[in-house]
Amino acid sequence: MAIDTERMAAVMPAAGRGASGSGLLKRSWAAFQSYLEKRRTRRDLRELTDSELVDIGVTRAEARIEISKSWFWS
């Protein structure tokens, strides 16, 4: 007995194609990109001088708090 895979794909389009897996991959990639962006901006914040921090309305203490945040939780 032969299985008509084209007909099955039309009836159940997500069957066997890893549709949920690709969504997981996309979410994981987006989370990783977000992590990299936070890391990059916190590194940039760390390198600002006091006068540059004043220009953007952030105190050195506020900058230290932001820099010290865990990448995982925030």
Biopython code that builds the backbone (N, CA, C, O; Angstrom):
import numpy as np
from Bio.PDB.StructureBuilder import StructureBuilder

atoms = [
    (1, "MET", "N", (0.841, -1.179, 0.000)),
    (1, "MET", "CA", (0.000, 0.000, 0.000)),
    (1, "MET", "C", (0.887, 1.243, 0.000)),
    (1, "MET", "O", (1.786, 1.360, 0.832)),
    (2, "ALA", "N", (0.650, 2.140, -0.895)),
    (2, "ALA", "CA", (1.421, 3.375, -1.000)),
    (2, "ALA", "C", (0.726, 4.485, -0.211)),
    (2, "ALA", "O", (-0.501, 4.527, -0.121)),
    (3, "ILE", "N", (1.522, 5.370, 0.351)),
    (3, "ILE", "CA", (0.986, 6.498, 1.106)),
    (3, "ILE", "C", (1.096, 7.740, 0.232)),
    (3, "ILE", "O", (2.169, 8.055, -0.283)),
    (4, "ASP", "N", (-0.001, 8.430, 0.073)),
    (4, "ASP", "CA", (-0.027, 9.646, -0.732)),
    (4, "ASP", "C", (0.415, 10.822, 0.143)),
    (4, "ASP", "O", (-0.403, 11.452, 0.814)),
    (5, "THR", "N", (1.705, 11.104, 0.126)),
    (5, "THR", "CA", (2.253, 12.141, 1.004)),
    (5, "THR", "C", (1.826, 13.539, 0.580)),
    (5, "THR", "O", (1.681, 14.420, 1.428)),
    (6, "GLU", "N", (1.622, 13.759, -0.706)),
    (6, "GLU", "CA", (1.182, 15.087, -1.160)),
    (6, "GLU", "C", (-0.219, 15.394, -0.638)),
    (6, "GLU", "O", (-0.503, 16.512, -0.208)),
    (7, "ARG", "N", (-1.073, 14.401, -0.681)),
    (7, "ARG", "CA", (-2.432, 14.590, -0.184)),
    (7, "ARG", "C", (-2.421, 14.821, 1.326)),
    (7, "ARG", "O", (-3.169, 15.658, 1.830)),
    (8, "MET", "N", (-1.578, 14.083, 2.049)),
    (8, "MET", "CA", (-1.476, 14.264, 3.492)),
    (8, "MET", "C", (-0.951, 15.656, 3.826)),
    (8, "MET", "O", (-1.410, 16.281, 4.782)),
    (9, "ALA", "N", (0.003, 16.139, 3.046)),
    (9, "ALA", "CA", (0.555, 17.468, 3.291)),
    (9, "ALA", "C", (-0.495, 18.541, 3.072)),
    (9, "ALA", "O", (-0.494, 19.559, 3.765)),
    (10, "ALA", "N", (-1.388, 18.327, 2.120)),
    (10, "ALA", "CA", (-2.456, 19.295, 1.872)),
    (10, "ALA", "C", (-3.472, 19.299, 3.003)),
    (10, "ALA", "O", (-4.000, 20.349, 3.368)),
    (11, "VAL", "N", (-3.743, 18.132, 3.551)),
    (11, "VAL", "CA", (-4.719, 18.024, 4.630)),
    (11, "VAL", "C", (-4.131, 18.486, 5.961)),
    (11, "VAL", "O", (-4.804, 19.167, 6.735)),
    (12, "MET", "N", (-2.882, 18.119, 6.228)),
    (12, "MET", "CA", (-2.203, 18.465, 7.483)),
    (12, "MET", "C", (-0.889, 19.177, 7.147)),
    (12, "MET", "O", (0.171, 18.553, 7.202)),
    (13, "PRO", "N", (-0.931, 20.461, 6.802)),
    (13, "PRO", "CA", (0.256, 21.154, 6.315)),
    (13, "PRO", "C", (1.421, 21.211, 7.297)),
    (13, "PRO", "O", (2.569, 21.295, 6.861)),
    (14, "ALA", "N", (1.174, 21.169, 8.592)),
    (14, "ALA", "CA", (2.274, 21.271, 9.549)),
    (14, "ALA", "C", (2.836, 19.909, 9.932)),
    (14, "ALA", "O", (3.847, 19.829, 10.629)),
    (15, "ALA", "N", (2.204, 18.863, 9.494)),
    (15, "ALA", "CA", (2.620, 17.524, 9.909)),
    (15, "ALA", "C", (4.001, 17.177, 9.380)),
    (15, "ALA", "O", (4.246, 17.219, 8.174)),
    (16, "GLY", "N", (4.893, 16.837, 10.286)),
    (16, "GLY", "CA", (6.203, 16.364, 9.893)),
    (16, "GLY", "C", (7.134, 17.410, 9.341)),
    (16, "GLY", "O", (8.195, 17.068, 8.818)),
    (17, "ARG", "N", (6.786, 18.644, 9.435)),
    (17, "ARG", "CA", (7.641, 19.680, 8.851)),
    (17, "ARG", "C", (8.371, 20.506, 9.900)),
    (17, "ARG", "O", (9.124, 21.416, 9.555)),
    (18, "GLY", "N", (8.163, 20.209, 11.145)),
    (18, "GLY", "CA", (8.850, 20.944, 12.200)),
    (18, "GLY", "C", (8.391, 22.382, 12.333)),
    (18, "GLY", "O", (9.186, 23.262, 12.661)),
    (19, "ALA", "N", (7.116, 22.629, 12.080)),
    (19, "ALA", "CA", (6.593, 23.992, 12.137)),
    (19, "ALA", "C", (6.808, 24.610, 13.514)),
    (19, "ALA", "O", (7.189, 25.776, 13.619)),
    (20, "SER", "N", (6.567, 23.836, 14.571)),
    (20, "SER", "CA", (6.772, 24.381, 15.912)),
    (20, "SER", "C", (8.254, 24.552, 16.197)),
    (20, "SER", "O", (8.639, 25.451, 16.944)),
    (21, "GLY", "N", (9.084, 23.708, 15.616)),
    (21, "GLY", "CA", (10.524, 23.821, 15.792)),
    (21, "GLY", "C", (11.079, 25.080, 15.171)),
    (21, "GLY", "O", (11.980, 25.703, 15.732)),
    (22, "SER", "N", (10.551, 25.469, 14.012)),
    (22, "SER", "CA", (11.042, 26.688, 13.377)),
    (22, "SER", "C", (10.630, 27.918, 14.181)),
    (22, "SER", "O", (11.366, 28.904, 14.224)),
    (23, "GLY", "N", (9.457, 27.866, 14.820)),
    (23, "GLY", "CA", (9.031, 28.965, 15.685)),
    (23, "GLY", "C", (9.932, 29.085, 16.901)),
    (23, "GLY", "O", (10.272, 30.186, 17.334)),
    (24, "LEU", "N", (10.312, 27.938, 17.445)),
    (24, "LEU", "CA", (11.234, 27.926, 18.581)),
    (24, "LEU", "C", (12.585, 28.494, 18.172)),
    (24, "LEU", "O", (13.200, 29.258, 18.915)),
    (25, "LEU", "N", (13.033, 28.119, 16.997)),
    (25, "LEU", "CA", (14.314, 28.629, 16.503)),
    (25, "LEU", "C", (14.268, 30.147, 16.317)),
    (25, "LEU", "O", (15.212, 30.851, 16.676)),
    (26, "LYS", "N", (13.176, 30.641, 15.760)),
    (26, "LYS", "CA", (13.031, 32.087, 15.563)),
    (26, "LYS", "C", (13.008, 32.834, 16.888)),
    (26, "LYS", "O", (13.640, 33.881, 17.028)),
    (27, "ARG", "N", (12.272, 32.292, 17.869)),
    (27, "ARG", "CA", (12.216, 32.933, 19.192)),
    (27, "ARG", "C", (13.579, 32.898, 19.877)),
    (27, "ARG", "O", (13.986, 33.867, 20.518)),
    (28, "SER", "N", (14.272, 31.784, 19.736)),
    (28, "SER", "CA", (15.607, 31.668, 20.331)),
    (28, "SER", "C", (16.568, 32.656, 19.688)),
    (28, "SER", "O", (17.358, 33.297, 20.382)),
    (29, "TRP", "N", (16.505, 32.783, 18.381)),
    (29, "TRP", "CA", (17.371, 33.724, 17.663)),
    (29, "TRP", "C", (17.060, 35.164, 18.085)),
    (29, "TRP", "O", (17.976, 35.961, 18.283)),
    (30, "ALA", "N", (15.795, 35.493, 18.220)),
    (30, "ALA", "CA", (15.402, 36.840, 18.641)),
    (30, "ALA", "C", (15.880, 37.123, 20.060)),
    (30, "ALA", "O", (16.338, 38.229, 20.348)),
    (31, "ALA", "N", (15.780, 36.139, 20.949)),
    (31, "ALA", "CA", (16.256, 36.312, 22.323)),
    (31, "ALA", "C", (17.761, 36.508, 22.348)),
    (31, "ALA", "O", (18.269, 37.331, 23.109)),
    (32, "PHE", "N", (18.470, 35.767, 21.530)),
    (32, "PHE", "CA", (19.924, 35.902, 21.450)),
    (32, "PHE", "C", (20.311, 37.281, 20.911)),
    (32, "PHE", "O", (21.242, 37.907, 21.417)),
    (33, "GLN", "N", (19.603, 37.748, 19.894)),
    (33, "GLN", "CA", (19.876, 39.073, 19.344)),
    (33, "GLN", "C", (19.607, 40.158, 20.393)),
    (33, "GLN", "O", (20.351, 41.134, 20.487)),
    (34, "SER", "N", (18.551, 39.982, 21.173)),
    (34, "SER", "CA", (18.237, 40.930, 22.238)),
    (34, "SER", "C", (19.348, 40.950, 23.281)),
    (34, "SER", "O", (19.751, 42.013, 23.752)),
    (35, "TYR", "N", (19.841, 39.765, 23.637)),
    (35, "TYR", "CA", (20.957, 39.672, 24.578)),
    (35, "TYR", "C", (22.169, 40.429, 24.059)),
    (35, "TYR", "O", (22.794, 41.191, 24.797)),
    (36, "LEU", "N", (22.500, 40.222, 22.791)),
    (36, "LEU", "CA", (23.667, 40.898, 22.212)),
    (36, "LEU", "C", (23.500, 42.416, 22.212)),
    (36, "LEU", "O", (24.451, 43.151, 22.478)),
    (37, "GLU", "N", (22.290, 42.880, 21.912)),
    (37, "GLU", "CA", (22.026, 44.325, 21.895)),
    (37, "GLU", "C", (22.163, 44.920, 23.296)),
    (37, "GLU", "O", (22.756, 45.985, 23.464)),
    (38, "LYS", "N", (21.617, 44.235, 24.297)),
    (38, "LYS", "CA", (21.750, 44.714, 25.683)),
    (38, "LYS", "C", (23.210, 44.746, 26.104)),
    (38, "LYS", "O", (23.660, 45.701, 26.737)),
    (39, "ARG", "N", (23.939, 43.713, 25.756)),
    (39, "ARG", "CA", (25.355, 43.657, 26.114)),
    (39, "ARG", "C", (26.120, 44.807, 25.466)),
    (39, "ARG", "O", (26.967, 45.442, 26.095)),
    (40, "ARG", "N", (25.809, 45.059, 24.209)),
    (40, "ARG", "CA", (26.484, 46.125, 23.458)),
    (40, "ARG", "C", (26.161, 47.501, 24.052)),
    (40, "ARG", "O", (27.058, 48.326, 24.232)),
    (41, "THR", "N", (24.892, 47.745, 24.354)),
    (41, "THR", "CA", (24.521, 49.064, 24.875)),
    (41, "THR", "C", (25.034, 49.271, 26.297)),
    (41, "THR", "O", (25.403, 50.387, 26.661)),
    (42, "ARG", "N", (25.061, 48.216, 27.100)),
    (42, "ARG", "CA", (25.608, 48.354, 28.455)),
    (42, "ARG", "C", (27.111, 48.599, 28.416)),
    (42, "ARG", "O", (27.640, 49.345, 29.241)),
    (43, "ARG", "N", (27.794, 47.986, 27.476)),
    (43, "ARG", "CA", (29.230, 48.242, 27.313)),
    (43, "ARG", "C", (29.457, 49.689, 26.891)),
    (43, "ARG", "O", (30.365, 50.356, 27.387)),
    (44, "ASP", "N", (28.627, 50.163, 25.976)),
    (44, "ASP", "CA", (28.726, 51.566, 25.547)),
    (44, "ASP", "C", (28.446, 52.515, 26.707)),
    (44, "ASP", "O", (29.128, 53.527, 26.864)),
    (45, "LEU", "N", (27.448, 52.192, 27.515)),
    (45, "LEU", "CA", (27.105, 53.019, 28.669)),
    (45, "LEU", "C", (28.267, 53.086, 29.657)),
    (45, "LEU", "O", (28.546, 54.138, 30.233)),
    (46, "ARG", "N", (28.934, 51.963, 29.843)),
    (46, "ARG", "CA", (30.066, 51.901, 30.761)),
    (46, "ARG", "C", (31.208, 52.821, 30.316)),
    (46, "ARG", "O", (31.948, 53.342, 31.150)),
    (47, "GLU", "N", (31.345, 53.015, 29.019)),
    (47, "GLU", "CA", (32.456, 53.797, 28.488)),
    (47, "GLU", "C", (32.176, 55.297, 28.407)),
    (47, "GLU", "O", (33.068, 56.068, 28.053)),
    (48, "LEU", "N", (30.947, 55.726, 28.730)),
    (48, "LEU", "CA", (30.628, 57.150, 28.672)),
    (48, "LEU", "C", (31.272, 57.907, 29.828)),
    (48, "LEU", "O", (31.406, 57.385, 30.934)),
    (49, "THR", "N", (31.663, 59.129, 29.553)),
    (49, "THR", "CA", (32.207, 59.998, 30.599)),
    (49, "THR", "C", (31.055, 60.590, 31.407)),
    (49, "THR", "O", (29.894, 60.496, 31.007)),
    (50, "ASP", "N", (31.384, 61.202, 32.547)),
    (50, "ASP", "CA", (30.345, 61.824, 33.379)),
    (50, "ASP", "C", (29.597, 62.909, 32.617)),
    (50, "ASP", "O", (28.379, 63.025, 32.747)),
    (51, "SER", "N", (30.307, 63.701, 31.828)),
    (51, "SER", "CA", (29.633, 64.768, 31.078)),
    (51, "SER", "C", (28.719, 64.197, 29.991)),
    (51, "SER", "O", (27.667, 64.771, 29.708)),
    (52, "GLU", "N", (29.101, 63.093, 29.389)),
    (52, "GLU", "CA", (28.239, 62.454, 28.389)),
    (52, "GLU", "C", (26.994, 61.858, 29.057)),
    (52, "GLU", "O", (25.902, 61.892, 28.489)),
    (53, "LEU", "N", (27.166, 61.317, 30.256)),
    (53, "LEU", "CA", (26.013, 60.803, 30.992)),
    (53, "LEU", "C", (25.047, 61.927, 31.344)),
    (53, "LEU", "O", (23.831, 61.751, 31.255)),
    (54, "VAL", "N", (25.582, 63.087, 31.744)),
    (54, "VAL", "CA", (24.732, 64.243, 32.047)),
    (54, "VAL", "C", (23.946, 64.642, 30.803)),
    (54, "VAL", "O", (22.770, 64.995, 30.896)),
    (55, "ASP", "N", (24.592, 64.586, 29.639)),
    (55, "ASP", "CA", (23.924, 64.947, 28.384)),
    (55, "ASP", "C", (22.701, 64.074, 28.100)),
    (55, "ASP", "O", (21.720, 64.547, 27.525)),
    (56, "ILE", "N", (22.756, 62.824, 28.492)),
    (56, "ILE", "CA", (21.615, 61.929, 28.230)),
    (56, "ILE", "C", (20.709, 61.783, 29.454)),
    (56, "ILE", "O", (19.748, 61.014, 29.434)),
    (57, "GLY", "N", (21.022, 62.529, 30.522)),
    (57, "GLY", "CA", (20.152, 62.552, 31.698)),
    (57, "GLY", "C", (20.280, 61.343, 32.605)),
    (57, "GLY", "O", (19.308, 60.932, 33.239)),
    (58, "VAL", "N", (21.484, 60.768, 32.670)),
    (58, "VAL", "CA", (21.721, 59.591, 33.503)),
    (58, "VAL", "C", (22.863, 59.905, 34.466)),
    (58, "VAL", "O", (23.879, 60.475, 34.067)),
    (59, "THR", "N", (22.694, 59.536, 35.722)),
    (59, "THR", "CA", (23.774, 59.728, 36.683)),
    (59, "THR", "C", (24.730, 58.535, 36.611)),
    (59, "THR", "O", (24.384, 57.488, 36.062)),
    (60, "ARG", "N", (25.905, 58.694, 37.155)),
    (60, "ARG", "CA", (26.880, 57.597, 37.185)),
    (60, "ARG", "C", (26.315, 56.415, 37.985)),
    (60, "ARG", "O", (26.519, 55.257, 37.617)),
    (61, "ALA", "N", (25.610, 56.712, 39.071)),
    (61, "ALA", "CA", (25.008, 55.643, 39.892)),
    (61, "ALA", "C", (23.959, 54.861, 39.092)),
    (61, "ALA", "O", (23.921, 53.632, 39.157)),
    (62, "GLU", "N", (23.111, 55.568, 38.341)),
    (62, "GLU", "CA", (22.105, 54.893, 37.505)),
    (62, "GLU", "C", (22.781, 54.044, 36.430)),
    (62, "GLU", "O", (22.334, 52.938, 36.124)),
    (63, "ALA", "N", (23.857, 54.574, 35.865)),
    (63, "ALA", "CA", (24.590, 53.822, 34.843)),
    (63, "ALA", "C", (25.177, 52.550, 35.449)),
    (63, "ALA", "O", (25.111, 51.485, 34.834)),
    (64, "ARG", "N", (25.752, 52.650, 36.647)),
    (64, "ARG", "CA", (26.318, 51.463, 37.304)),
    (64, "ARG", "C", (25.255, 50.405, 37.552)),
    (64, "ARG", "O", (25.507, 49.214, 37.373)),
    (65, "ILE", "N", (24.068, 50.835, 37.965)),
    (65, "ILE", "CA", (22.969, 49.890, 38.209)),
    (65, "ILE", "C", (22.601, 49.174, 36.915)),
    (65, "ILE", "O", (22.444, 47.954, 36.902)),
    (66, "GLU", "N", (22.466, 49.919, 35.842)),
    (66, "GLU", "CA", (22.105, 49.317, 34.553)),
    (66, "GLU", "C", (23.197, 48.375, 34.057)),
    (66, "GLU", "O", (22.904, 47.289, 33.557)),
    (67, "ILE", "N", (24.437, 48.782, 34.193)),
    (67, "ILE", "CA", (25.556, 47.963, 33.732)),
    (67, "ILE", "C", (25.648, 46.650, 34.502)),
    (67, "ILE", "O", (26.024, 45.619, 33.944)),
    (68, "SER", "N", (25.303, 46.697, 35.783)),
    (68, "SER", "CA", (25.444, 45.510, 36.624)),
    (68, "SER", "C", (24.287, 44.514, 36.482)),
    (68, "SER", "O", (24.345, 43.423, 37.049)),
    (69, "LYS", "N", (23.249, 44.870, 35.740)),
    (69, "LYS", "CA", (22.111, 43.970, 35.588)),
    (69, "LYS", "C", (22.524, 42.688, 34.876)),
    (69, "LYS", "O", (23.370, 42.685, 33.981)),
    (70, "SER", "N", (21.905, 41.617, 35.301)),
    (70, "SER", "CA", (22.148, 40.324, 34.676)),
    (70, "SER", "C", (21.542, 40.304, 33.276)),
    (70, "SER", "O", (20.427, 40.787, 33.077)),
    (71, "TRP", "N", (22.250, 39.761, 32.328)),
    (71, "TRP", "CA", (21.716, 39.674, 30.969)),
    (71, "TRP", "C", (20.536, 38.715, 30.920)),
    (71, "TRP", "O", (19.678, 38.838, 30.045)),
    (72, "PHE", "N", (20.480, 37.776, 31.832)),
    (72, "PHE", "CA", (19.440, 36.755, 31.789)),
    (72, "PHE", "C", (18.093, 37.277, 32.251)),
    (72, "PHE", "O", (17.068, 36.927, 31.666)),
    (73, "TRP", "N", (18.069, 38.107, 33.285)),
    (73, "TRP", "CA", (16.813, 38.523, 33.876)),
    (73, "TRP", "C", (16.275, 39.818, 33.341)),
    (73, "TRP", "O", (15.094, 40.110, 33.528)),
    (74, "SER", "N", (17.092, 40.608, 32.683)),
    (74, "SER", "CA", (16.578, 41.908, 32.249)),
    (74, "SER", "C", (16.765, 42.134, 30.777)),
    (74, "SER", "O", (16.383, 43.185, 30.260)),
]
sb = StructureBuilder()
sb.init_structure("model")
sb.init_model(0)
sb.init_chain("A")
sb.init_seg("    ")
for serial, (resi, resn, name, xyz) in enumerate(atoms, 1):
    if name == "N":
        sb.init_residue(resn, " ", resi, " ")
    sb.init_atom(name, np.array(xyz, "f"), 0.0, 1.0, " ", f" {name:<3s}", serial, name[0])
structure = sb.get_structure()
